[in-house]
Amino acid sequence: MRVRLLLIRALQSMGLVLVGYLFILAMTASLRETPFSMALPYLGDSDNSALDLALFCVPGMLLFVLLGSIIRRRRVLGGVFAAIAAVSAWLLCELFSTAFGNTWSTSEVLGLLVLNLHWWLLALVPGLMLLFALERFASKAGSYKGSGIRL
């Protein structure tokens, strides 16, 4: 039972990467005043921006799996997900701010996050939908005792 919960929380934590990806796409499109595109901004130091994005979401994913294994209520789980997504968004702002220049201080990056809060809220919606869909699926799958299907 515990292993199943950890696997579900690990799948739910993948939503943090989705939220981060959508947030960075929307934020960079608004900063560059260009049409929305699915390409991440180019980072000079790295060849693969998508891998950097995923790696910067890993601490939040691990924290969510840890805290999510303790939390039972769905609303609290959604709040924890949103809080961890906010911290991940801040880390991603730190990472991708170098695509717009090298002289960003911590307060400027925090201001960038606050100014683009509406894009973060918009990007948070699919992540929360994934979180609650997997939570509902897990609770429904556990209630089919006679079906013989085990997750």
N, C-alpha and C positions, 0 to 999 in steps of 0.2 A: 504494500500500500504506500509506503514512504517513497519507494523508488518511482512509482507511478506519478506521485505528486511532484517529485523533483524533475521528472521528464516533462511534465506539463508546464511547470514553471520555466524550464529551459526553453521550451517552444514559445512560451509567452514572452520571454525576454528578448526573443528575436524581433519583437515589435519595436524595441528601442532602436535597432538599426534602421528599420523602416521610418520611424519618426525622425531620426537624425538625417537620413538621406533626403526625405521630403523637405525638411526644414532648410537644409543647406541649399537645395535646388531653388526653393522659393526666395530665400534670403539673397542669394547671389543674383538671381534674376532681377530682384528689385533694386539691388545696389548698382548693378550695371545698366539698369533701365533698358533691358533687352527682353525679347519674348522668352517665355518659359521654355527651357530645353531640359532634356534628361541627362545632360553631360555635367559632371562635377567640374568645379574650377581646377585649373592646372596648378599643382604645387611644384615649385622649382626643385625641391630636394628629393621628391619621390617620383617614381615612375607610375605608381598605381594609387590614385586618389581614393578609389573605392576600398582598397585594402586598409588604407590609413583611417578612413571613416569607420570601418568595422572594428579596427583595433582600438580606436578611441571610445567605442561603445562597450568594449569588453568589461571594464571595471563596473559600469552600471549594470550590465547583464548579470555579472556574478553577485553583485549586491542585491539585485532583485530576486535571484534564485534563493539566496540566503534568507532574506526577509520574507519572501513569498512562501517559503516552507513553514514559516511560523504563523502567518496571517491566515485567518479562515473567512473573514467577512469580505464580500465582494467590493463594497464601497471603499473600505480601507485599502484593499489591494489596488484598486484603481487610483486612489490618492498617492500611494507609494510609487506606483508606476509613473504617475505624472511628475512627482518630485524627482525621481531618478532620471526621467526624460529631460527635465529642466537642467539638471547637473550635466548630463551628457551633451545637451545643446550648448551649454557654456563651454565645455571642453572642445566641442566641434567648432565653435566660434573662435576659440584660441588657435585651433589648427588651421582653419581656412582663412583667417584674417591675413595670413602671410601672402595669400593670393592677391590681396589688394594693397600691399605695401609691407615693409618690414618694421615700421616704427609704431606698433600698436601697444599701448600700455594696458594693464589689466583693467583699469577703470574704463578705458575706451572700448574694450571688448565687452565688458559688462553693459555699457551703454548701447553697444551694437545689438546685444541680445534683447535689451529692454525695448529698443526702438522697433525690433522685428518680432515682438511678442505675438502679434496677430498672426504672423506666419507660423510661429511655433504652435499656437493653439489650433490652427488649421491642420498642421502636420500631425498633431497629437490625436486627432479623431480616428484615422485608420488604425493607429496603434492600440487605442482603447477598444476599438471594435474587435480587433484580433484578440486582445486580452479577454474580453467578456465572451466572445464566441468560443474560444478554447475552454474557458471556465465552464460555460454552459454545456459544451460537448462532454467534458470530463464528468460533470455531475449526472448527465443523462446516461452516459455509457456505464457508469457505476450502478445505475438503477435497474438495468436489464439483467436480472439475476438468472433468468431461465434461458437466455439466448445463447450462452456458451461463448460469447465474445469477450475476450479479456484485452484490456489495454495495458 
